């Protein structure tokens, strides 16, 4: 049976309590507590990214049922990969916002996780969140949620562009290892270098990628940590402010192995700047990061 596509204006009116025209596949979508019923929203047949964006605005941002509806809406939209890439950006934003606020806004789950919950309780919640594309983790007794990149790749990868599939695959590999903890880098220098070069290569090959800004931000973040370190794993000795000797050797090796890459040329310029100050920390380090890395 052919599905009728619902114009954006009908979706807007439906969320306000209006009934959609007879003959549509979705039926009425009524306003309830300022959000529409996700089961009814998921029946809509959308045709473009703007309609999808508008639909997500009518879903409760702290309800797991909304995630299911958002995925169903996505799969029901018959469009090309460019449109789906744009829709996925909206879905990913919706998922990130839900993950960031869910534990704070869901009193029942918050109570379950309070006061040293049993491993059975935690594992049960982990399974529930994993089924919705989120990872539940804890640090010093505090729980948090984050999107699970492998879930996103499995659920959406086959209908996204090749560039987005590759970007998600990169994210999957990165998420497998804890990167930072208490201001200290947890991965090896070699692993950090791999992340830098992988993203540089991806950015160079995909300048028109819809989420290129995120790729560049990740690249800059890794590069800045490589050059200057983190709060509890600084590149400079905290007592002498001198660049760690082993890291100086690593920088020199990186330049020698990657002379033609943008990262290699940038690290070379960084070494020359440090040499002018006997490889001691100065305000020039911060200026270099701001102007050359985070530009």
Residue frames relative to the residue before (quaternion, step in Angstrom):
aa qw qx qy qz dx dy dz
X 1.0000 0.0000 0.0000 0.0000 0.00 0.00 0.00
X 0.4431 -0.7039 0.4861 0.2682 3.58 -0.86 0.90
X 0.3120 -0.7498 0.5537 0.1838 3.58 -0.93 0.93
X 0.3586 -0.6979 0.5728 0.2371 3.56 -1.01 0.80
X 0.3529 -0.7254 0.5490 0.2188 3.56 -0.97 0.81
X 0.3470 -0.7665 0.5103 0.1779 3.58 -0.80 1.02
X 0.4023 -0.7126 0.5102 0.2647 3.62 -0.60 1.02
X 0.6558 -0.5457 0.3618 0.3758 3.55 -1.18 0.62
X 0.6467 0.5382 -0.3385 0.4214 3.59 0.92 -0.82
X 0.6379 0.5165 -0.3398 0.4593 3.61 1.05 -0.67
X 0.6147 0.5368 -0.3498 0.4601 3.56 1.05 -0.71
X 0.6499 0.5166 -0.3157 0.4594 3.55 0.96 -0.86
X 0.6809 0.4807 -0.2937 0.4680 3.58 0.87 -0.94
X 0.6203 0.5537 -0.3468 0.4340 3.57 1.02 -0.78
X 0.6595 0.5190 -0.3153 0.4431 3.57 0.95 -0.82
X 0.6854 0.4699 -0.2790 0.4811 3.54 1.20 -0.48
X 0.6879 -0.5037 0.2756 0.4439 3.58 1.28 0.20
X 0.5020 0.6377 -0.4382 0.3864 3.59 1.27 0.05
X 0.4227 -0.6703 0.5438 0.2762 3.56 -1.26 0.44
X 0.4471 -0.6742 0.5187 0.2767 3.53 -1.01 0.83
X 0.6498 -0.5369 0.3523 0.4067 3.59 -1.12 0.51
X 0.5493 -0.6021 0.4556 0.3580 3.56 -1.06 0.66
X 0.7006 0.4367 -0.3298 0.4579 3.54 -1.04 0.79
X 0.5699 0.5564 -0.4030 0.4509 3.59 1.23 -0.14
X 0.5436 -0.6435 0.4373 0.3151 3.53 -1.24 0.39
X 0.6853 0.5499 -0.2803 0.3865 3.57 1.18 -0.31
X 0.3280 -0.7473 0.5223 0.2473 3.59 1.06 -0.56
X 0.7248 -0.4410 0.2907 0.4424 3.59 -1.26 -0.07
X 0.1307 -0.7441 0.6487 0.0917 3.54 -1.14 0.71
X 0.1038 -0.8468 0.5217 0.0099 3.54 -0.34 1.23
X 0.5237 -0.6279 0.4845 0.3112 3.53 -1.20 0.62
X 0.0904 0.7820 -0.6109 0.0849 3.57 -0.89 0.96
X 0.8183 -0.0803 -0.0063 0.5691 3.55 -0.46 1.20
X 0.6736 -0.5312 0.2467 0.4508 3.55 1.11 0.89
X 0.7186 0.3482 -0.2584 0.5437 3.63 1.24 0.07
X 0.4768 -0.6764 0.4866 0.2800 3.55 -1.14 0.69
X 0.6146 -0.5338 0.4359 0.3838 3.53 -1.31 0.40
X 0.4100 -0.7397 0.4673 0.2576 3.65 -0.53 1.08
X 0.6073 0.5628 -0.3584 0.4313 3.59 1.09 -0.65
X 0.6942 0.4479 -0.2709 0.4940 3.58 1.04 -0.75
X 0.6079 0.5480 -0.3482 0.4571 3.57 1.04 -0.76
X 0.6695 0.5347 -0.3054 0.4154 3.59 0.94 -0.87
X 0.6107 0.5642 -0.3520 0.4299 3.61 1.23 -0.26
X 0.5110 0.6594 -0.4186 0.3589 3.57 1.23 -0.27
X 0.2525 -0.7339 0.6124 0.1503 3.55 -1.20 0.65
X 0.0924 -0.8317 0.5474 0.0005 3.55 -0.26 1.30
X 0.2985 -0.7880 0.5206 0.1375 3.55 -1.19 0.55
X 0.8121 0.1447 -0.0894 0.5581 3.60 1.18 -0.18
X 0.6917 -0.5098 0.3361 0.3856 3.54 -1.32 0.32
X 0.6151 0.5557 -0.3576 0.4301 3.59 1.04 -0.67
X 0.6479 0.4994 -0.3187 0.4788 3.58 0.98 -0.79
X 0.6405 0.5219 -0.3258 0.4596 3.58 0.99 -0.79
X 0.6317 0.5320 -0.3245 0.4612 3.57 0.97 -0.84
X 0.6685 0.4963 -0.2957 0.4682 3.56 0.95 -0.92
X 0.6345 0.5383 -0.3337 0.4431 3.60 1.00 -0.77
X 0.6532 0.5221 -0.3166 0.4478 3.57 0.95 -0.86
X 0.6171 0.5607 -0.3452 0.4309 3.57 1.09 -0.62
X 0.6930 0.4555 -0.2733 0.4875 3.58 1.22 -0.40
X 0.5904 0.5517 -0.3723 0.4567 3.59 1.28 0.15
X 0.5437 -0.6217 0.4583 0.3284 3.55 -1.06 0.79
X 0.3462 -0.7903 0.4692 0.1879 3.62 -0.52 1.14
X 0.7300 0.3499 -0.2563 0.5281 3.62 1.21 0.07
X 0.5615 0.5623 -0.3911 0.4642 3.57 1.17 0.66
X 0.4446 -0.7130 0.4738 0.2637 3.59 -0.67 1.08
X 0.5794 0.5834 -0.3745 0.4286 3.59 1.12 -0.55
X 0.5908 0.5776 -0.3606 0.4327 3.56 1.15 -0.56
X 0.6221 0.5406 -0.3424 0.4511 3.58 1.07 -0.72
X 0.6410 0.5167 -0.3181 0.4700 3.56 0.98 -0.83
X 0.6564 0.5041 -0.3068 0.4700 3.57 0.97 -0.87
X 0.6448 0.5280 -0.3181 0.4519 3.57 0.99 -0.83
X 0.6558 0.4951 -0.3141 0.4756 3.59 1.02 -0.77
X 0.6446 0.5212 -0.3207 0.4582 3.57 1.01 -0.82
X 0.6286 0.5298 -0.3254 0.4672 3.57 0.97 -0.85
X 0.6420 0.5334 -0.3149 0.4519 3.54 0.98 -0.89
X 0.7093 0.4642 -0.2687 0.4574 3.57 0.81 -0.98
X 0.6564 0.5228 -0.3085 0.4480 3.60 1.17 -0.54
X 0.6099 0.5687 -0.3510 0.4260 3.57 1.23 -0.35
X 0.2003 -0.7819 0.5835 0.0897 3.56 -0.61 1.18
X 0.3157 0.7385 -0.5284 0.2753 3.57 -0.28 1.26
X 0.6152 -0.5533 0.4022 0.3919 3.57 -1.28 0.09
X 0.7135 -0.4800 0.2992 0.4135 3.58 -1.29 0.23
X 0.6076 0.5583 -0.3696 0.4273 3.61 1.05 -0.60
X 0.6541 0.4860 -0.3041 0.4935 3.57 1.01 -0.84
X 0.6626 0.5025 -0.3113 0.4600 3.58 0.94 -0.83
X 0.5889 0.5489 -0.3688 0.4646 3.61 1.05 -0.62
X 0.6668 0.4985 -0.2927 0.4703 3.56 0.94 -0.92
X 0.6418 0.5096 -0.3146 0.4790 3.59 1.01 -0.79
X 0.6497 0.5267 -0.3227 0.4431 3.56 0.98 -0.83
X 0.5782 0.5681 -0.3710 0.4532 3.59 1.08 -0.65
X 0.6670 0.4884 -0.2931 0.4803 3.58 0.99 -0.88
X 0.6512 0.5058 -0.3269 0.4617 3.58 0.93 -0.86
X 0.6612 0.5146 -0.3120 0.4480 3.57 0.89 -0.91
X 0.6362 0.5162 -0.3222 0.4744 3.58 1.05 -0.73
X 0.6331 0.5273 -0.3160 0.4704 3.56 1.03 -0.84
X 0.6692 0.5013 -0.2916 0.4646 3.58 0.94 -0.94
X 0.6539 0.5108 -0.3171 0.4593 3.60 0.93 -0.84
X 0.6612 0.5004 -0.3121 0.4636 3.59 0.94 -0.84
X 0.6464 0.5103 -0.3222 0.4668 3.57 0.99 -0.81
X 0.6563 0.5157 -0.3142 0.4523 3.58 0.90 -0.90
X 0.6804 0.5092 -0.2903 0.4398 3.58 1.00 -0.83
X 0.7967 0.3298 -0.1490 0.4840 3.60 1.05 -0.68
X 0.4851 0.7225 -0.4193 0.2586 3.59 1.19 -0.39
X 0.7012 0.4711 -0.2928 0.4480 3.60 0.73 -1.00
X 0.6526 0.5197 -0.3131 0.4538 3.57 1.07 -0.69
X 0.7669 0.3903 -0.1867 0.4740 3.56 1.06 -0.77
X 0.6781 0.4394 -0.3016 0.5061 3.59 1.24 -0.15
X 0.2986 -0.8103 0.4820 0.1482 3.54 -0.10 1.35
X 0.6399 0.5400 -0.3400 0.4281 3.59 0.96 -0.81
X 0.6886 0.4570 -0.2808 0.4880 3.60 0.87 -0.92
X 0.6192 0.5484 -0.3412 0.4465 3.57 1.02 -0.79
X 0.6585 0.5013 -0.3065 0.4702 3.59 0.99 -0.80
X 0.6299 0.5413 -0.3320 0.4472 3.58 1.06 -0.73
X 0.7305 0.4246 -0.2220 0.4867 3.57 1.09 -0.75
X 0.5471 0.6284 -0.3929 0.3892 3.58 1.26 -0.12
X 0.8586 0.1920 -0.1238 0.4590 3.54 -1.28 0.48
X 0.7023 -0.5117 0.2784 0.4093 3.56 0.57 1.21
X 0.0528 -0.8340 0.5491 0.0116 3.62 0.44 1.15
X 0.5833 -0.5863 0.4321 0.3594 3.58 -1.19 0.54
X 0.6235 -0.5455 0.3995 0.3926 3.57 -1.20 0.44
X 0.6014 0.5660 -0.3537 0.4391 3.58 1.12 -0.66
X 0.6543 0.5085 -0.3059 0.4686 3.55 0.98 -0.89
X 0.6735 0.4999 -0.2956 0.4574 3.56 0.87 -0.97
X 0.6760 0.4960 -0.2997 0.4552 3.59 0.88 -0.90
X 0.6250 0.5353 -0.3334 0.4600 3.57 1.06 -0.74
X 0.6732 0.4794 -0.2894 0.4830 3.57 0.96 -0.88
X 0.6107 0.5514 -0.3512 0.4469 3.58 1.03 -0.75
X 0.6591 0.5109 -0.3032 0.4612 3.56 0.96 -0.89
X 0.6499 0.5215 -0.3093 0.4583 3.56 1.01 -0.86
X 0.6889 0.4653 -0.2826 0.4786 3.57 0.90 -0.89
X 0.6196 0.5543 -0.3424 0.4377 3.59 1.01 -0.79
X 0.6375 0.5320 -0.3219 0.4549 3.57 1.07 -0.75
X 0.7219 0.3800 -0.2222 0.5339 3.57 1.28 -0.34
X 0.6339 -0.6010 0.3140 0.3721 3.57 1.22 0.44
X 0.6443 0.5073 -0.3376 0.4621 3.59 1.13 0.52
X 0.3111 -0.7306 0.5819 0.1756 3.54 -1.19 0.69
X 0.2084 -0.7548 0.6110 0.1162 3.56 -0.88 0.99
X 0.0587 0.7996 -0.5929 0.0754 3.57 -0.69 1.08
X 0.2163 -0.7736 0.5825 0.1243 3.55 -1.25 0.38
X 0.0169 -0.7687 0.6394 -0.0015 3.50 -1.23 0.63
X 0.8352 -0.0802 -0.0058 0.5440 3.54 -0.62 1.19
X 0.7467 -0.4312 0.2194 0.4564 3.57 0.90 0.94
X 0.6472 0.4932 -0.3230 0.4834 3.58 1.26 -0.03
X 0.2568 -0.7944 0.5372 0.1196 3.58 -0.78 1.04
X 0.0067 -0.7873 0.6165 -0.0083 3.55 -1.19 0.63
X 0.2988 -0.7373 0.5811 0.1717 3.54 -1.30 0.44
X 0.0306 0.7731 -0.6336 0.0014 3.54 -1.18 0.62
X 0.5947 -0.5738 0.4129 0.3829 3.59 -1.12 0.57
X 0.3354 -0.7233 0.5700 0.1988 3.57 -1.08 0.75
X 0.3662 -0.7850 0.4580 0.1996 3.56 -0.29 1.29
X 0.6353 0.5311 -0.3476 0.4399 3.60 0.96 -0.74
X 0.6003 0.5466 -0.3490 0.4680 3.59 1.08 -0.69
X 0.6602 0.5089 -0.3063 0.4597 3.58 0.92 -0.92
X 0.6520 0.5110 -0.3144 0.4636 3.57 0.97 -0.85
X 0.6811 0.4888 -0.2897 0.4618 3.58 0.94 -0.87
X 0.7124 0.4712 -0.2593 0.4507 3.57 0.97 -0.85
X 0.8287 0.2466 -0.0765 0.4966 3.57 0.95 -0.90
X 0.4872 0.7352 -0.4063 0.2389 3.58 1.15 -0.53
X 0.6956 0.5102 -0.2955 0.4105 3.58 0.88 -0.88
X 0.7330 0.3765 -0.2444 0.5111 3.63 1.20 -0.25
X 0.5800 0.5643 -0.3817 0.4466 3.59 1.27 0.12
X 0.6482 -0.5007 0.3895 0.4213 3.56 -1.28 0.20
X 0.6552 -0.5102 0.3804 0.4070 3.55 -1.25 0.36
X 0.6295 0.5428 -0.3317 0.4462 3.58 1.04 -0.78
X 0.6853 0.4703 -0.3034 0.4660 3.59 0.91 -0.84
X 0.6116 0.5340 -0.3562 0.4624 3.59 1.03 -0.68
X 0.6540 0.5063 -0.3141 0.4661 3.57 0.96 -0.83
X 0.6517 0.5197 -0.3168 0.4526 3.58 0.95 -0.87
X 0.6560 0.4908 -0.3071 0.4841 3.58 1.00 -0.79
X 0.6220 0.5348 -0.3405 0.4596 3.59 1.04 -0.71
X 0.6128 0.5279 -0.3344 0.4838 3.58 1.05 -0.76
X 0.6694 0.5096 -0.2915 0.4553 3.57 0.93 -0.93
X 0.6068 0.5565 -0.3510 0.4460 3.58 1.07 -0.71
X 0.6771 0.4894 -0.2946 0.4639 3.57 0.85 -0.94
X 0.6641 0.5087 -0.3071 0.4537 3.57 0.98 -0.82
X 0.6871 0.5035 -0.2894 0.4366 3.58 0.98 -0.83
X 0.5479 0.6403 -0.3907 0.3705 3.59 1.20 -0.36
X 0.7684 0.2684 -0.1547 0.5600 3.60 1.15 -0.53
X 0.4806 -0.6461 0.5052 0.3104 3.58 -0.98 0.81
X 0.2944 -0.8107 0.4874 0.1364 3.57 -0.67 1.09
X 0.8089 0.0418 0.0164 0.5863 3.57 0.86 -0.98
X 0.0598 0.7787 -0.6234 0.0384 3.55 -1.15 0.64
X 0.8494 -0.0681 0.0007 0.5234 3.54 -0.77 1.13
X 0.7269 -0.4667 0.2437 0.4410 3.54 0.87 0.99
X 0.6574 0.4731 -0.3142 0.4952 3.57 1.22 0.35
X 0.4453 -0.6869 0.5117 0.2608 3.54 -0.94 0.93
X 0.2814 -0.8080 0.5032 0.1209 3.56 -0.77 1.08
X 0.6715 0.4822 -0.3043 0.4733 3.61 1.16 -0.43
X 0.6017 -0.5702 0.4195 0.3701 3.56 -1.25 0.39
X 0.6472 -0.5007 0.3961 0.4165 3.56 -1.28 0.31
X 0.6304 0.5382 -0.3343 0.4485 3.59 0.99 -0.79
X 0.6502 0.5070 -0.3129 0.4715 3.57 1.00 -0.81
X 0.6401 0.5165 -0.3200 0.4702 3.58 1.02 -0.80
X 0.6382 0.5214 -0.3189 0.4682 3.58 0.99 -0.83
X 0.6305 0.5361 -0.3274 0.4560 3.59 0.99 -0.82
X 0.6471 0.5124 -0.3194 0.4655 3.58 0.96 -0.83
X 0.6468 0.5303 -0.3172 0.4471 3.58 0.94 -0.88
X 0.7216 0.4468 -0.2539 0.4640 3.57 0.76 -1.05
X 0.6141 0.5502 -0.3474 0.4466 3.59 1.06 -0.71
X 0.7029 0.4498 -0.2710 0.4798 3.58 0.89 -0.92
X 0.6022 0.5448 -0.3691 0.4520 3.59 1.02 -0.67
X 0.6639 0.5065 -0.2935 0.4654 3.55 0.94 -0.93
X 0.6500 0.5168 -0.3146 0.4599 3.57 0.96 -0.88
X 0.6684 0.5028 -0.3000 0.4587 3.60 0.88 -0.95
X 0.6495 0.5264 -0.3144 0.4497 3.57 0.97 -0.84
X 0.7321 0.4320 -0.2342 0.4717 3.60 0.97 -0.83
X 0.7876 0.2714 -0.1273 0.5383 3.60 1.18 -0.47
X 0.0063 0.8519 -0.5235 0.0104 3.63 0.67 1.04
X 0.7263 0.4241 -0.2461 0.4817 3.59 1.15 -0.56
X 0.3109 0.7720 -0.4988 0.2420 3.59 1.25 0.25
X 0.5346 -0.6814 0.3983 0.3021 3.57 -0.81 1.02
X 0.7588 0.2932 -0.1808 0.5529 3.61 1.12 -0.61
X 0.1672 0.8267 -0.5192 0.1381 3.56 1.09 0.73
X 0.5885 0.5809 -0.3745 0.4194 3.61 1.07 -0.63
X 0.6590 0.4931 -0.3117 0.4747 3.59 0.96 -0.84
X 0.6318 0.5295 -0.3327 0.4580 3.58 0.98 -0.82
X 0.6715 0.4922 -0.2939 0.4695 3.59 0.95 -0.86
X 0.6348 0.5223 -0.3317 0.4628 3.58 1.01 -0.75
X 0.6480 0.5062 -0.3163 0.4731 3.59 0.97 -0.84
X 0.6383 0.5305 -0.3157 0.4599 3.55 0.97 -0.89
X 0.6742 0.4920 -0.2927 0.4666 3.59 0.88 -0.96
X 0.6312 0.5402 -0.3313 0.4472 3.58 1.02 -0.79
X 0.6837 0.4735 -0.2886 0.4744 3.58 0.86 -0.94
X 0.6616 0.5179 -0.3105 0.4446 3.57 0.94 -0.86
X 0.6540 0.5075 -0.3178 0.4623 3.59 0.98 -0.81
X 0.6491 0.5025 -0.3185 0.4741 3.59 1.05 -0.73
X 0.6125 0.5422 -0.3368 0.4663 3.57 1.09 -0.68
X 0.7320 0.4472 -0.2342 0.4575 3.58 0.90 -0.94
X 0.8388 0.1927 -0.0648 0.5051 3.60 0.86 -0.89
X 0.4709 -0.6930 0.4383 0.3253 3.60 1.21 -0.25
X 0.4998 -0.6144 0.5257 0.3105 3.51 -1.42 -0.20
X 0.7726 -0.3731 0.2347 0.4570 3.59 -1.30 0.18
X 0.8136 0.2255 -0.0987 0.5268 3.58 0.80 -1.01
X 0.7187 0.2889 -0.2565 0.5781 3.57 1.21 0.47
X 0.0533 0.8581 -0.5048 0.0779 3.53 0.78 1.12
X 0.5211 -0.6345 0.4786 0.3111 3.54 -1.20 0.61
X 0.7289 0.3759 -0.2067 0.5335 3.55 1.25 -0.47
X 0.5480 -0.6186 0.4528 0.3347 3.56 -1.01 0.85
X 0.4605 -0.7218 0.4397 0.2714 3.63 -0.69 1.03
X 0.6967 0.4634 -0.2800 0.4706 3.60 1.14 -0.47
X 0.7902 0.3048 -0.1531 0.5092 3.58 0.93 -0.89
X 0.3271 -0.7587 0.4849 0.2866 3.59 1.28 -0.43
X 0.4791 0.6590 -0.4392 0.3785 3.57 1.23 0.40
X 0.5563 -0.6073 0.4482 0.3476 3.58 -1.07 0.76
X 0.5149 -0.6441 0.4626 0.3257 3.58 -0.89 0.90
X 0.5305 -0.6716 0.4157 0.3076 3.57 -0.81 1.04
X 0.6599 0.5141 -0.3188 0.4456 3.58 0.91 -0.86
X 0.6570 0.5023 -0.3138 0.4664 3.57 1.04 -0.74
X 0.5880 0.5598 -0.3654 0.4554 3.59 1.09 -0.64
X 0.6486 0.5035 -0.3045 0.4828 3.57 1.00 -0.86
X 0.6348 0.5320 -0.3209 0.4593 3.58 1.02 -0.81
X 0.6414 0.5182 -0.3198 0.4668 3.58 0.97 -0.87
X 0.6704 0.5036 -0.2994 0.4554 3.58 0.87 -0.95
X 0.6482 0.5091 -0.3066 0.4760 3.57 1.02 -0.81
X 0.6288 0.5403 -0.3259 0.4544 3.58 1.01 -0.83
X 0.6588 0.5025 -0.3049 0.4696 3.59 0.93 -0.89
X 0.6668 0.5138 -0.3030 0.4467 3.59 0.93 -0.91
X 0.7200 0.4482 -0.2506 0.4668 3.58 1.02 -0.80
X 0.7899 0.2393 -0.1105 0.5537 3.59 1.17 -0.55
X 0.0595 0.8649 -0.4972 0.0351 3.60 0.82 0.95
X 0.7302 0.4352 -0.2387 0.4695 3.59 1.07 -0.68
X 0.5820 0.6032 -0.3820 0.3893 3.60 1.18 -0.31
X 0.6088 -0.5498 0.4234 0.3844 3.56 -1.21 0.49
X 0.6457 0.5207 -0.3203 0.4576 3.57 1.01 -0.81
X 0.6483 0.5240 -0.3177 0.4519 3.57 0.97 -0.84
X 0.6669 0.4931 -0.2988 0.4720 3.57 0.94 -0.85
X 0.6481 0.5161 -0.3204 0.4593 3.57 1.06 -0.75
X 0.6534 0.4940 -0.3137 0.4802 3.60 0.96 -0.84
X 0.6064 0.5489 -0.3506 0.4561 3.60 1.07 -0.69
X 0.6619 0.4923 -0.2965 0.4812 3.59 0.95 -0.89
X 0.6210 0.5449 -0.3281 0.4580 3.57 1.10 -0.74
X 0.6537 0.5081 -0.3053 0.4704 3.58 0.96 -0.86
X 0.6481 0.5125 -0.3190 0.4642 3.58 0.98 -0.81
X 0.6343 0.5174 -0.3258 0.4730 3.57 1.04 -0.77
X 0.6694 0.4956 -0.2999 0.4651 3.59 0.93 -0.89
X 0.6236 0.5607 -0.3377 0.4274 3.58 0.99 -0.82
X 0.6374 0.5437 -0.3313 0.4341 3.57 1.04 -0.73
X 0.7432 0.3122 -0.1969 0.5580 3.58 1.27 -0.31
X 0.5614 -0.6407 0.3595 0.3809 3.58 1.17 0.71
X 0.5952 -0.6194 0.3301 0.3912 3.57 1.14 0.79
X 0.4469 0.6504 -0.4719 0.3931 3.54 1.11 0.79
X 0.5559 -0.5995 0.4571 0.3504 3.55 -1.18 0.60
X 0.1047 0.7586 -0.6390 0.0729 3.54 -1.16 0.76
X 0.7100 -0.4306 0.3281 0.4504 3.56 -1.30 0.02
X 0.5382 0.6335 -0.3992 0.3868 3.56 1.23 -0.42
X 0.5817 0.5829 -0.3717 0.4286 3.58 1.13 -0.61
X 0.6843 0.4752 -0.2820 0.4758 3.58 0.85 -0.98
X 0.6458 0.5189 -0.3188 0.4604 3.56 0.98 -0.82
X 0.6333 0.5306 -0.3283 0.4578 3.57 1.02 -0.81
X 0.6637 0.5061 -0.3097 0.4555 3.59 0.88 -0.90
X 0.6755 0.4987 -0.2947 0.4563 3.57 0.93 -0.88
X 0.7521 0.4190 -0.2171 0.4601 3.57 0.88 -0.96
X 0.7846 0.3536 -0.1739 0.4787 3.59 0.95 -0.82
X 0.7480 0.3860 -0.2074 0.4985 3.59 1.04 -0.75
X 0.8019 0.2730 -0.1284 0.5156 3.57 0.77 -1.04
X 0.3032 0.7842 -0.4955 0.2181 3.60 1.20 0.36
